[in-house]
Amino acid sequence: MGPRQIMGKNFTMTGFTNVEDMVTAMCGTEDAQLFAFSAFLKSSKLDTALRAHDWTSLARGYNGPKFAENQYDTKLGAAFQKYSTGALPDITARAAQLYLTYAGFNPGPVMVYRVLKRGCLAGIPAKNGLPATGTATRPL
């Protein structure tokens, strides 16, 4: 469940009394998903590896013994390095998704900014007298 992909069988590790409550919460808000993931990390003692930046132990504990096949530890380390030394992620795509939903459109999940450029913004600028740039601008 959720973007952090916690298996339903782990509902007790996420702080829920049953899988139905977990599903309901995960479908409700991103906050619930983050709290559940945090609880899962603590319950599985992976928070220690996270705090120590021990990407190998974190990936092994979260993704299982075959974590190295997909280089999850390497990817975690690279993401940490990128976001701890560089600019923070651009939340424009997420904001645009919320505004589009509020306006009655169904933009679907926005995983990365380029998703907006591919389809979510199609036709909206013309309907609103705006230039069709394929970019989520503030006026759009």
C-alpha positions in Angstrom: 0.0 0.0 0.0 1.1 3.5 -0.7 4.1 4.8 -2.6 6.4 3.2 -0.1 4.9 -0.2 -1.0 4.2 -1.7 2.4 2.7 -5.2 2.1 -0.7 -5.5 3.7 0.5 -8.5 5.8 2.6 -5.9 7.7 -0.4 -4.0 9.0 0.6 -4.5 12.6 4.1 -3.2 11.9 2.5 0.0 10.6 0.4 0.6 13.7 -2.9 -0.7 12.5 -5.1 -3.4 14.1 -6.2 -4.9 10.8 -5.4 -4.7 7.1 -8.7 -3.0 6.4 -7.9 0.0 8.6 -4.5 0.1 7.0 -5.9 0.2 3.5 -8.5 2.9 4.5 -5.8 5.1 6.0 -3.4 4.6 3.1 -6.1 5.6 0.6 -7.0 8.6 2.7 -3.9 10.8 3.0 -0.2 11.0 2.2 0.3 11.9 5.9 -1.1 8.5 6.9 1.2 6.8 4.4 4.2 8.6 5.8 3.3 7.8 9.4 2.7 4.1 8.5 6.1 3.9 6.7 7.8 5.5 9.7 6.1 3.0 12.0 7.1 0.2 9.7 10.8 1.3 9.7 10.8 1.5 13.5 9.0 -1.8 14.0 11.4 -3.6 11.7 14.4 -1.8 13.3 15.3 -0.3 9.9 15.2 3.2 11.4 18.7 2.5 12.8 20.1 1.7 9.4 18.4 4.8 8.0 19.9 7.1 10.7 23.3 5.6 10.1 23.0 6.0 6.4 23.7 2.2 6.1 22.0 1.8 2.8 23.0 -1.9 2.4 21.3 -2.9 5.7 18.3 -0.7 4.9 17.9 -2.2 1.4 18.4 -5.7 2.6 15.8 -5.3 5.4 13.2 -3.5 3.3 13.7 -5.2 -0.1 14.9 -8.7 0.9 18.0 -10.7 0.3 18.0 -10.0 -3.5 18.2 -6.2 -3.0 21.5 -6.0 -4.8 20.1 -7.3 -8.0 18.2 -4.0 -8.4 21.0 -2.0 -6.7 18.5 -0.6 -4.1 21.3 0.2 -1.7 23.2 2.2 -4.4 20.0 4.0 -5.4 19.2 4.9 -1.8 22.7 6.3 -1.3 22.6 8.3 -4.5 19.2 9.7 -3.7 20.4 10.7 -0.2 23.4 12.4 -1.7 21.4 14.2 -4.3 18.8 15.6 -1.9 21.1 16.3 1.0 23.6 18.3 -1.1 21.5 19.7 -3.9 18.3 21.5 -4.4 15.1 20.2 -2.8 12.7 18.4 -5.1 10.4 20.7 -7.2 6.9 20.3 -5.8 5.3 22.1 -8.8 4.1 18.8 -10.2 2.4 17.8 -7.0 0.8 21.3 -6.7 -0.4 21.1 -10.3 -1.9 17.6 -9.6 -3.9 19.0 -6.6 -5.1 22.0 -8.6 -6.2 19.8 -11.5 -8.1 17.5 -9.2 -9.8 20.5 -7.5 -10.8 21.8 -11.0 -12.5 18.5 -11.8 -9.8 16.9 -13.9 -8.3 13.5 -13.1 -4.5 13.9 -13.6 -3.7 10.5 -12.0 -0.7 9.9 -9.9 2.2 12.3 -10.5 5.4 10.4 -9.8 7.7 12.8 -11.6 7.5 16.2 -13.2 7.7 14.8 -16.8 4.3 13.0 -16.3 2.6 16.4 -16.4 4.2 17.2 -19.6 3.0 14.0 -21.3 -0.7 14.1 -20.7 -2.1 15.8 -17.7 -1.8 19.3 -19.2 -3.0 18.4 -22.6 -5.8 20.7 -23.7 -6.1 22.7 -20.5 -4.1 25.7 -21.6 -6.1 26.3 -24.7 -9.4 26.0 -22.8 -8.2 28.8 -20.5 -6.5 31.1 -23.0 -3.0 30.2 -21.9 0.0 29.2 -24.1 0.5 25.4 -24.4 4.0 25.0 -23.1 3.6 21.6 -21.6 4.9 23.0 -18.3 3.1 23.5 -15.1 3.4 27.3 -14.8 1.8 29.3 -12.0 -0.9 30.9 -14.3 -1.8 27.4 -15.5 
